[in-house]
Amino acid sequence: MAAISYVQLNHVSIMVPDLDAACAFFTDFLGFNHLQNIGPISASDDTINRVYGLSENAVGRMAILEQNGQRIQLETWESWGQPLNPLRESSVPGVHISIRVADLDAAINTLSTIPRMRFLERSPNGFVYCATPYGFQLRLESGNYNA
């Protein structure tokens, strides 16, 4: 039995160097529907660092796309006009899997018992980024699920 029950995949996030071009590719060539634009995301304090783990002056934009009920989030981040992806665009640090859980606090408490599991600050919007013991990034979201 799983340690955390009622987990549902919400979306997979992919870091891209050009958000507009990536959106056009997924919609024009792969048939995804463009659901939502998010951003620009920025802050006048260290919130970007605490919530997203990026430099304080980073500015991000995101797009949510969907096809057949499956969602992807394309995102791009810049700092002072320069892209913020130190590795290739599709490398592991530029990607996360977002999952919804029935009880975010319980999920955090359970996962916190795993050695080398790391958490960033919880967002007031109901999510938290965490790094698995092997370095992959997850985004845990509080929300409804389809059991």
KEROMAR-790114 format. One record per residue (C-alpha): residue in three letters; x, y, z. Coordinates in nm, 2 decimals. Layout:
[rec ALA; [X; Y; Z]],
...
This chain:
[rec MET; [0.00; 0.00; 0.00]],
[rec ALA; [0.13; 0.35; -0.08]],
[rec ALA; [0.24; 0.58; 0.20]],
[rec ILE; [0.03; 0.86; 0.06]],
[rec SER; [-0.32; 0.77; -0.06]],
[rec TYR; [-0.53; 0.93; -0.33]],
[rec VAL; [-0.25; 1.07; -0.55]],
[rec GLN; [-0.34; 1.21; -0.89]],
[rec LEU; [-0.10; 1.34; -1.15]],
[rec ASN; [-0.18; 1.71; -1.22]],
[rec HIS; [0.07; 1.81; -1.48]],
[rec VAL; [0.43; 1.77; -1.60]],
[rec SER; [0.64; 2.09; -1.63]],
[rec ILE; [0.90; 2.15; -1.89]],
[rec MET; [1.15; 2.44; -1.89]],
[rec VAL; [1.17; 2.59; -2.24]],
[rec PRO; [1.40; 2.87; -2.38]],
[rec ASP; [1.11; 3.04; -2.58]],
[rec LEU; [0.77; 3.00; -2.43]],
[rec ASP; [0.58; 3.14; -2.73]],
[rec ALA; [0.76; 2.90; -2.97]],
[rec ALA; [0.71; 2.61; -2.74]],
[rec CYS; [0.34; 2.68; -2.71]],
[rec ALA; [0.30; 2.71; -3.09]],
[rec PHE; [0.48; 2.38; -3.14]],
[rec PHE; [0.25; 2.19; -2.89]],
[rec THR; [-0.07; 2.35; -3.02]],
[rec ASP; [0.00; 2.37; -3.39]],
[rec PHE; [0.19; 2.04; -3.44]],
[rec LEU; [0.07; 1.82; -3.15]],
[rec GLY; [-0.29; 1.93; -3.11]],
[rec PHE; [-0.27; 2.06; -2.75]],
[rec ASN; [-0.52; 2.32; -2.64]],
[rec HIS; [-0.38; 2.63; -2.48]],
[rec LEU; [-0.57; 2.67; -2.15]],
[rec GLN; [-0.39; 2.94; -1.95]],
[rec ASN; [-0.10; 3.18; -1.93]],
[rec ILE; [0.06; 3.26; -1.60]],
[rec GLY; [0.28; 3.55; -1.53]],
[rec PRO; [0.49; 3.73; -1.53]],
[rec ILE; [0.58; 3.59; -1.19]],
[rec SER; [0.82; 3.81; -0.99]],
[rec ALA; [0.85; 3.95; -0.64]],
[rec SER; [1.01; 4.25; -0.47]],
[rec ASP; [1.14; 4.03; -0.19]],
[rec ASP; [1.30; 3.68; -0.17]],
[rec THR; [0.97; 3.49; -0.24]],
[rec ILE; [1.09; 3.36; -0.57]],
[rec ASN; [1.39; 3.21; -0.40]],
[rec ARG; [1.19; 3.06; -0.11]],
[rec VAL; [0.90; 2.92; -0.32]],
[rec TYR; [1.07; 2.83; -0.66]],
[rec GLY; [1.43; 2.80; -0.56]],
[rec LEU; [1.55; 3.06; -0.81]],
[rec SER; [1.74; 3.39; -0.78]],
[rec GLU; [1.54; 3.67; -0.62]],
[rec ASN; [1.53; 3.88; -0.93]],
[rec ALA; [1.40; 3.60; -1.15]],
[rec VAL; [1.09; 3.66; -1.36]],
[rec GLY; [0.89; 3.37; -1.50]],
[rec ARG; [0.61; 3.30; -1.74]],
[rec MET; [0.42; 2.98; -1.78]],
[rec ALA; [0.15; 2.83; -2.00]],
[rec ILE; [-0.08; 2.53; -1.93]],
[rec LEU; [-0.17; 2.31; -2.22]],
[rec GLU; [-0.40; 2.01; -2.24]],
[rec GLN; [-0.47; 1.72; -2.47]],
[rec ASN; [-0.72; 1.44; -2.38]],
[rec GLY; [-0.73; 1.54; -2.02]],
[rec GLN; [-0.35; 1.54; -1.98]],
[rec ARG; [-0.18; 1.87; -1.89]],
[rec ILE; [0.17; 2.00; -1.94]],
[rec GLN; [0.31; 2.33; -1.81]],
[rec LEU; [0.57; 2.50; -2.02]],
[rec GLU; [0.78; 2.76; -1.84]],
[rec THR; [1.06; 3.00; -1.89]],
[rec TRP; [1.25; 3.21; -1.64]],
[rec GLU; [1.48; 3.50; -1.68]],
[rec SER; [1.71; 3.71; -1.46]],
[rec TRP; [1.80; 4.05; -1.58]],
[rec GLY; [1.69; 3.95; -1.94]],
[rec GLN; [1.91; 3.64; -1.94]],
[rec PRO; [1.76; 3.28; -1.95]],
[rec LEU; [1.78; 3.10; -1.61]],
[rec ASN; [1.85; 2.75; -1.72]],
[rec PRO; [2.21; 2.65; -1.64]],
[rec LEU; [2.17; 2.31; -1.81]],
[rec ARG; [1.99; 2.20; -2.13]],
[rec GLU; [1.63; 2.30; -2.16]],
[rec SER; [1.49; 1.95; -2.11]],
[rec SER; [1.73; 1.84; -1.83]],
[rec VAL; [1.60; 1.71; -1.50]],
[rec PRO; [1.64; 2.05; -1.31]],
[rec GLY; [1.42; 2.21; -1.57]],
[rec VAL; [1.13; 1.96; -1.52]],
[rec HIS; [0.89; 1.87; -1.24]],
[rec ILE; [0.60; 1.64; -1.20]],
[rec SER; [0.30; 1.80; -1.02]],
[rec ILE; [0.07; 1.57; -0.82]],
[rec ARG; [-0.24; 1.65; -0.62]],
[rec VAL; [-0.29; 1.51; -0.28]],
[rec ALA; [-0.60; 1.50; -0.06]],
[rec ASP; [-0.41; 1.64; 0.24]],
[rec LEU; [-0.10; 1.85; 0.16]],
[rec ASP; [0.01; 1.87; 0.53]],
[rec ALA; [-0.01; 1.49; 0.57]],
[rec ALA; [0.18; 1.44; 0.25]],
[rec ILE; [0.45; 1.68; 0.35]],
[rec ASN; [0.48; 1.51; 0.70]],
[rec THR; [0.50; 1.17; 0.54]],
[rec LEU; [0.76; 1.26; 0.28]],
[rec SER; [0.96; 1.46; 0.53]],
[rec THR; [1.05; 1.13; 0.70]],
[rec ILE; [1.24; 1.02; 0.39]],
[rec PRO; [1.62; 1.08; 0.42]],
[rec ARG; [1.75; 1.35; 0.19]],
[rec MET; [1.40; 1.47; 0.09]],
[rec ARG; [1.41; 1.85; 0.07]],
[rec PHE; [1.13; 2.10; 0.07]],
[rec LEU; [1.11; 2.47; -0.04]],
[rec GLU; [0.87; 2.71; 0.13]],
[rec ARG; [0.50; 2.63; 0.09]],
[rec SER; [0.33; 2.88; -0.14]],
[rec PRO; [0.01; 3.05; -0.01]],
[rec ASN; [-0.15; 2.92; -0.34]],
[rec GLY; [-0.15; 2.57; -0.20]],
[rec PHE; [0.16; 2.40; -0.34]],
[rec VAL; [0.51; 2.32; -0.24]],
[rec TYR; [0.81; 2.22; -0.44]],
[rec CYS; [1.03; 1.94; -0.31]],
[rec ALA; [1.33; 1.74; -0.43]],
[rec THR; [1.33; 1.37; -0.40]],
[rec PRO; [1.63; 1.19; -0.25]],
[rec TYR; [1.76; 1.13; -0.60]],
[rec GLY; [1.72; 1.50; -0.70]],
[rec PHE; [1.41; 1.50; -0.91]],
[rec GLN; [1.17; 1.78; -0.84]],
[rec LEU; [0.80; 1.73; -0.75]],
[rec ARG; [0.53; 1.99; -0.69]],
[rec LEU; [0.27; 1.87; -0.44]],
[rec GLU; [-0.06; 2.04; -0.47]],
[rec SER; [-0.36; 2.05; -0.24]],
[rec GLY; [-0.68; 1.99; -0.42]],
[rec ASN; [-0.96; 1.77; -0.53]],
[rec TYR; [-0.88; 1.44; -0.68]],
[rec ASN; [-1.06; 1.18; -0.89]],
[rec ALA; [-1.05; 0.85; -0.70]],
